[in-house]
């Protein structure tokens, strides 16, 4: 597989603030990369430089062999039109143009307009019956799908998406996520800035930034992440019960190769292995706590709202804990009145929404 993006010692300074600090990264054609990290960690700055919307202070960003930082304004305009497809959190549609015209506008800046091709792009994102609507007549999710159609219309080499689901409700978020999954399956190269772990888990790799520096690159599938969550959950429960015997790697937790899984958790600094004991690191404890909270809130939701009973309740909660976002987690907690225990009587760790 060929390298499409090569970032070499990339730095960006804004006055006294170093937004990026010597970041190096390579991305293969066809990869889906999730860029994650806290606010101010440099995520948006990185994709802005890759997209030709900003220039580095030092270092290089090569996209499809083009040194983006070395381009003049005219060349940058051509680069953005031909090689990059942008999807922003705020949509950035022209308010007085229809959905069809917004897509065709991208064609105009690239070369020539083709109405039939623009209509096909909108049909593909499920908007064949909304082509004549203005942005104000579309829902947030529909506007974002117009933006995705616009990003794809010129067949870009690289799709850059900055929090593409940040302003969407749950239903529209799922539609947009499914579109990205389809694009990835077709071989598109995608970089998504996101704070949502459920989206991050869909990517081939997660790149985590902290204070402008590359903190971690994670190459795990969604299935791996679910196994990690399950193991962290079991460790948390064993700690709750004071059952240290369950924490011994030699006979751990009902998994086919628990020792290998524990080593991988240790490599990610989620656990520490001390002789026969497994200890959660602060980072591992935080993640385990989040998983336990989501699972037990889901159990409470399914029991109290949908009158489910075991084993269906637990089975659905296991699925639910891997897909809900932190925002939805807090909404469910508030909807349920901030419950303190799950239906089995186990404590639900409090979240930011819970009264002190």
VEXDREN-2710 file (C-alpha; in Angstrom, 1 decimal):
% VEXDREN-2710
k/r/px/py/pz
1/UNK/0.0/0.0/0.0
2/UNK/1.4/3.4/-1.0
3/UNK/2.0/6.3/1.4
4/UNK/-0.4/9.2/0.6
5/UNK/0.5/11.6/3.5
6/UNK/3.9/12.1/5.0
7/UNK/4.2/14.6/7.9
8/UNK/7.8/15.3/8.9
9/UNK/8.7/17.2/12.1
10/UNK/5.7/19.5/11.6
11/UNK/5.4/22.5/14.0
12/UNK/3.1/25.5/14.1
13/UNK/3.5/28.5/16.3
14/UNK/0.8/31.1/17.0
15/UNK/2.5/33.8/18.9
16/UNK/3.8/32.2/22.1
17/UNK/1.6/29.1/21.7
18/UNK/3.0/26.1/19.9
19/UNK/0.0/24.4/18.5
20/UNK/2.0/21.6/16.9
21/UNK/5.4/20.5/18.1
22/UNK/7.5/18.3/15.7
23/UNK/4.8/15.9/14.7
24/UNK/5.8/13.1/12.3
25/UNK/3.2/10.8/10.8
26/UNK/2.7/8.7/7.7
27/UNK/-0.7/7.7/6.3
28/UNK/-1.3/5.1/3.6
29/UNK/-3.8/5.5/0.8
30/UNK/-7.1/4.0/1.8
31/UNK/-6.6/4.4/5.5
32/UNK/-9.1/5.9/7.9
33/UNK/-7.4/7.8/10.6
34/UNK/-9.1/9.3/13.7
35/UNK/-7.3/12.3/15.2
36/UNK/-8.2/12.5/18.9
37/UNK/-7.1/14.5/21.9
38/UNK/-8.3/17.2/24.3
39/UNK/-9.2/20.8/23.1
40/UNK/-6.2/22.8/22.2
41/UNK/-4.1/19.7/21.4
42/UNK/-3.5/20.6/17.8
43/UNK/-6.0/18.4/16.0
44/UNK/-7.6/21.1/13.8
45/UNK/-4.3/22.8/13.2
46/UNK/-2.9/19.5/11.8
47/UNK/-5.7/19.0/9.3
48/UNK/-5.8/22.7/8.4
49/UNK/-2.1/22.4/7.3
50/UNK/-2.8/19.2/5.4
51/UNK/-5.7/20.8/3.7
52/UNK/-3.8/23.9/2.7
53/UNK/-5.8/26.2/4.9
54/UNK/-2.8/27.1/7.1
55/UNK/1.0/26.8/6.7
56/UNK/3.5/25.2/9.0
57/UNK/6.1/27.2/11.0
58/UNK/8.6/24.4/10.3
59/UNK/8.7/20.9/9.0
60/UNK/6.9/19.5/6.0
61/UNK/3.5/18.1/5.1
62/UNK/3.5/16.0/1.9
63/UNK/0.2/15.0/0.4
64/UNK/0.3/12.8/-2.7
65/UNK/3.9/14.0/-3.2
66/UNK/3.0/17.7/-2.9
67/UNK/4.8/19.8/-0.3
68/UNK/1.8/21.7/0.9
69/UNK/3.7/24.4/2.8
70/UNK/5.8/25.3/-0.3
71/UNK/2.8/26.2/-2.5
72/UNK/1.9/29.7/-3.4
73/UNK/-1.7/31.0/-3.2
74/UNK/-2.6/30.1/-6.7
75/UNK/-1.2/26.6/-6.4
76/UNK/-2.9/26.1/-3.0
77/UNK/-6.3/27.0/-4.5
78/UNK/-5.7/24.3/-7.2
79/UNK/-4.5/21.8/-4.6
80/UNK/-7.6/22.3/-2.4
81/UNK/-9.9/22.0/-5.4
82/UNK/-8.3/18.9/-6.9
83/UNK/-6.9/16.8/-4.0
84/UNK/-8.9/17.7/-0.8
85/UNK/-12.5/17.1/0.2
86/UNK/-13.4/19.1/3.3
87/UNK/-16.2/18.3/5.8
88/UNK/-16.6/20.8/8.6
89/UNK/-18.7/20.7/11.8
90/UNK/-20.5/23.9/10.8
91/UNK/-21.3/22.7/7.2
92/UNK/-20.3/26.0/5.5
93/UNK/-23.1/25.8/2.9
94/UNK/-23.9/29.0/0.9
95/UNK/-27.3/29.9/2.4
96/UNK/-28.9/31.3/-0.8
97/UNK/-28.0/28.3/-3.0
98/UNK/-29.9/25.1/-3.2
99/UNK/-28.4/21.7/-2.2
100/UNK/-27.7/21.0/-5.8
101/UNK/-26.1/24.4/-6.4
102/UNK/-23.9/24.1/-3.4
103/UNK/-22.5/20.8/-4.8
104/UNK/-22.1/22.3/-8.3
105/UNK/-20.3/25.3/-6.8
106/UNK/-17.4/22.9/-5.9
107/UNK/-17.4/21.6/-9.4
108/UNK/-17.2/25.2/-10.8
109/UNK/-14.1/26.0/-8.7
110/UNK/-12.5/22.7/-9.9
111/UNK/-13.2/22.7/-13.6
112/UNK/-16.7/22.4/-15.1
113/UNK/-20.2/21.9/-13.7
114/UNK/-22.1/18.7/-14.3
115/UNK/-25.6/18.8/-13.0
116/UNK/-26.2/15.0/-13.5
117/UNK/-23.1/14.2/-11.6
118/UNK/-24.1/16.6/-8.8
119/UNK/-27.5/15.0/-8.6
120/UNK/-26.0/11.6/-8.4
121/UNK/-23.7/12.7/-5.5
122/UNK/-26.8/13.9/-3.6
123/UNK/-28.7/10.7/-4.4
124/UNK/-25.8/8.7/-3.0
125/UNK/-26.1/10.5/0.4
126/UNK/-29.9/10.0/0.5
127/UNK/-31.0/13.5/-0.7
128/UNK/-32.4/12.8/-4.2
129/UNK/-35.6/14.4/-3.1
130/UNK/-34.0/17.5/-1.5
131/UNK/-31.9/18.9/-4.3
132/UNK/-33.9/22.1/-4.7
133/UNK/-34.0/22.9/-1.0
134/UNK/-32.1/25.8/0.6
135/UNK/-29.9/25.0/3.6
136/UNK/-32.4/26.6/5.9
137/UNK/-35.0/24.1/4.7
138/UNK/-32.8/21.2/5.6
139/UNK/-32.1/19.6/9.0
140/UNK/-28.6/19.6/10.4
141/UNK/-28.0/16.0/9.3
142/UNK/-29.2/16.8/5.8
143/UNK/-26.9/19.8/5.6
144/UNK/-24.0/17.7/6.6
145/UNK/-24.8/15.2/3.9
146/UNK/-24.9/18.0/1.3
147/UNK/-21.4/18.9/2.6
148/UNK/-20.2/15.3/2.2
149/UNK/-21.6/15.2/-1.4
150/UNK/-19.8/18.5/-2.1
151/UNK/-16.6/17.1/-0.6
152/UNK/-16.7/14.0/-2.9
153/UNK/-17.8/15.7/-6.1
154/UNK/-14.3/16.3/-7.4
155/UNK/-13.0/12.8/-6.5
156/UNK/-10.4/14.1/-3.9
157/UNK/-7.4/12.1/-2.9
158/UNK/-7.9/12.9/0.8
159/UNK/-11.0/13.6/2.8
160/UNK/-10.5/15.8/5.9
161/UNK/-13.4/16.0/8.4
162/UNK/-13.3/18.2/11.5
163/UNK/-15.9/17.0/14.1
164/UNK/-18.4/16.0/11.3
165/UNK/-21.0/14.7/13.8
166/UNK/-20.5/17.4/16.4
167/UNK/-23.7/19.3/15.7
168/UNK/-25.9/16.3/14.8
169/UNK/-28.5/14.4/16.8
170/UNK/-28.1/10.7/17.3
171/UNK/-30.1/9.5/14.3
172/UNK/-28.3/11.8/11.8
173/UNK/-24.9/11.1/13.5
174/UNK/-25.4/7.4/12.6
175/UNK/-26.3/8.2/9.0
176/UNK/-23.2/10.3/8.6
177/UNK/-21.0/7.7/10.3
178/UNK/-22.4/5.0/8.0
179/UNK/-21.5/7.2/5.0
180/UNK/-17.9/7.4/6.2
181/UNK/-17.8/3.7/6.7
182/UNK/-19.0/3.2/3.1
183/UNK/-16.4/5.7/1.8
184/UNK/-13.7/3.8/3.7
185/UNK/-14.8/0.5/2.3
186/UNK/-14.5/2.0/-1.2
187/UNK/-10.9/2.8/-0.6
188/UNK/-11.1/6.5/0.3
189/UNK/-8.4/8.0/2.5
190/UNK/-10.1/9.7/5.5
191/UNK/-8.8/11.8/8.4
192/UNK/-11.5/12.6/11.0
193/UNK/-11.0/14.9/13.9
194/UNK/-13.3/13.6/16.6
195/UNK/-13.8/13.5/20.4
196/UNK/-16.2/10.6/20.2
197/UNK/-14.6/7.2/21.1
198/UNK/-17.2/5.3/19.2
199/UNK/-16.1/7.0/16.0
200/UNK/-12.5/6.6/16.9
201/UNK/-12.9/2.9/17.2
202/UNK/-14.1/2.6/13.6
203/UNK/-10.9/3.9/12.2
204/UNK/-7.9/1.9/11.2
205/UNK/-5.7/3.9/13.5
206/UNK/-6.2/6.5/16.2
207/UNK/-3.7/9.3/16.4
208/UNK/-3.8/11.0/19.8
209/UNK/-2.3/14.5/20.2
210/UNK/-1.5/16.2/23.5
211/UNK/-0.1/19.8/23.8
212/UNK/0.7/19.7/20.1
213/UNK/2.7/16.5/20.3
214/UNK/2.0/13.0/19.1
215/UNK/1.0/11.2/22.3
216/UNK/0.0/7.8/20.9
217/UNK/-0.8/5.9/17.7
218/UNK/-3.2/3.1/18.2
219/UNK/-3.8/0.4/15.6
220/UNK/-6.7/-1.7/16.9
221/UNK/-9.9/-2.9/15.3
222/UNK/-13.3/-2.2/16.8
223/UNK/-13.4/-5.9/17.9
224/UNK/-10.1/-5.4/19.8
225/UNK/-11.4/-2.3/21.5
226/UNK/-14.5/-4.2/22.7
227/UNK/-12.3/-7.0/24.1
228/UNK/-10.2/-4.4/25.9
229/UNK/-13.3/-2.8/27.4
230/UNK/-14.6/-6.2/28.4
231/UNK/-11.4/-7.1/30.2
232/UNK/-11.1/-3.7/31.9
233/UNK/-14.7/-4.1/33.0
234/UNK/-14.0/-7.5/34.5
235/UNK/-10.9/-6.1/36.4
236/UNK/-13.1/-3.3/37.7
237/UNK/-15.7/-5.7/39.0
238/UNK/-13.1/-7.9/40.6
239/UNK/-11.7/-4.9/42.4
240/UNK/-15.2/-4.0/43.6
241/UNK/-15.6/-7.5/44.9
242/UNK/-12.2/-7.6/46.4
243/UNK/-11.5/-10.8/44.5
244/UNK/-7.8/-10.6/43.7
245/UNK/-7.7/-14.2/42.6
246/UNK/-9.6/-13.2/39.4
247/UNK/-6.8/-10.8/38.6
248/UNK/-4.2/-13.4/38.1
249/UNK/-3.1/-13.6/34.4
250/UNK/-2.8/-17.4/34.5
251/UNK/-6.5/-17.9/34.9
252/UNK/-8.1/-14.6/34.0
253/UNK/-11.6/-13.7/33.1
254/UNK/-12.8/-16.3/30.8
255/UNK/-10.7/-15.2/27.7
256/UNK/-8.9/-17.5/25.3
257/UNK/-5.5/-15.8/25.8
258/UNK/-5.8/-13.5/28.8
259/UNK/-2.1/-13.1/29.2
260/UNK/-1.7/-11.7/25.7
261/UNK/-4.6/-9.4/26.2
262/UNK/-3.2/-8.1/29.5
263/UNK/0.2/-7.5/27.8
264/UNK/-1.5/-5.4/25.2
265/UNK/-3.4/-3.4/27.8
266/UNK/0.0/-2.9/29.6
267/UNK/1.5/-1.6/26.4
268/UNK/-1.3/0.9/26.1
269/UNK/-0.6/1.9/29.8
270/UNK/-4.1/0.8/30.9
271/UNK/-2.8/-1.7/33.4
272/UNK/0.3/-2.6/35.3
273/UNK/1.4/-6.2/35.8
274/UNK/2.9/-6.9/39.2
275/UNK/3.8/-10.5/39.7
276/UNK/0.4/-12.3/39.8
277/UNK/-1.7/-9.1/40.1
278/UNK/-3.1/-6.7/37.5
279/UNK/-3.5/-3.1/38.6
280/UNK/-5.4/-0.5/36.7
281/UNK/-3.4/2.6/35.9
282/UNK/-5.1/6.0/36.3
283/UNK/-5.8/5.9/32.6
284/UNK/-7.1/2.4/32.7
285/UNK/-9.2/3.1/35.7
286/UNK/-10.8/6.1/34.0
287/UNK/-11.6/4.0/30.9
288/UNK/-12.9/1.1/33.0
289/UNK/-15.1/3.5/35.0
290/UNK/-16.6/4.9/31.8
291/UNK/-17.4/1.4/30.5
292/UNK/-18.9/0.3/33.8
293/UNK/-21.0/3.5/33.9
294/UNK/-22.3/3.1/30.4
295/UNK/-23.1/-0.6/30.9
296/UNK/-25.0/-0.1/34.2
297/UNK/-26.8/2.9/32.9
298/UNK/-27.9/0.9/29.9
299/UNK/-29.1/-1.9/32.2
300/UNK/-31.1/0.6/34.2
301/UNK/-32.5/2.1/30.9
302/UNK/-33.6/-1.3/29.5
303/UNK/-35.1/-2.4/32.8
304/UNK/-36.9/0.8/33.8
305/UNK/-38.0/2.0/30.3
306/UNK/-38.3/-1.1/28.2
307/UNK/-39.1/-3.6/31.0
308/UNK/-36.4/-6.0/29.9
309/UNK/-35.2/-8.8/32.1
310/UNK/-32.1/-10.9/32.2
311/UNK/-30.5/-12.3/30.0
312/UNK/-31.8/-9.9/27.3
313/UNK/-31.1/-6.8/29.4
314/UNK/-27.5/-7.7/30.0
315/UNK/-26.9/-8.7/26.3
316/UNK/-28.3/-5.4/25.1
317/UNK/-26.3/-3.5/27.7
318/UNK/-23.1/-5.2/26.5
319/UNK/-23.8/-3.9/22.9
320/UNK/-24.9/-0.5/24.1
321/UNK/-21.8/0.2/26.2
322/UNK/-19.5/0.2/23.1
323/UNK/-21.5/2.6/20.9
324/UNK/-22.9/5.4/23.0
325/UNK/-21.0/8.7/23.1
326/UNK/-20.2/10.6/26.3
327/UNK/-22.9/13.2/25.5
328/UNK/-25.5/10.5/25.1
329/UNK/-24.3/8.8/28.3
330/UNK/-25.0/12.0/30.2
331/UNK/-28.4/12.5/28.6
332/UNK/-29.4/9.0/29.5
333/UNK/-28.3/9.5/33.1
334/UNK/-30.3/12.8/33.3
335/UNK/-33.3/11.1/31.8
336/UNK/-33.2/8.3/34.4
337/UNK/-32.8/10.8/37.2
338/UNK/-29.1/10.1/38.0
339/UNK/-29.6/6.5/39.4
340/UNK/-27.0/5.3/41.9
341/UNK/-27.3/1.6/41.2
342/UNK/-28.0/-0.8/38.4
343/UNK/-30.9/-3.3/38.5
344/UNK/-28.5/-5.8/40.1
345/UNK/-27.7/-3.4/43.0
346/UNK/-24.2/-2.6/41.7
347/UNK/-23.1/1.1/42.0
348/UNK/-23.2/3.3/38.9
349/UNK/-20.1/5.6/39.0
350/UNK/-21.3/9.2/38.9
351/UNK/-20.7/11.4/35.9
352/UNK/-20.3/15.2/35.3
353/UNK/-24.0/15.6/35.0
354/UNK/-24.7/14.0/38.4
355/UNK/-25.4/16.3/41.4
356/UNK/-22.7/16.4/44.0
END
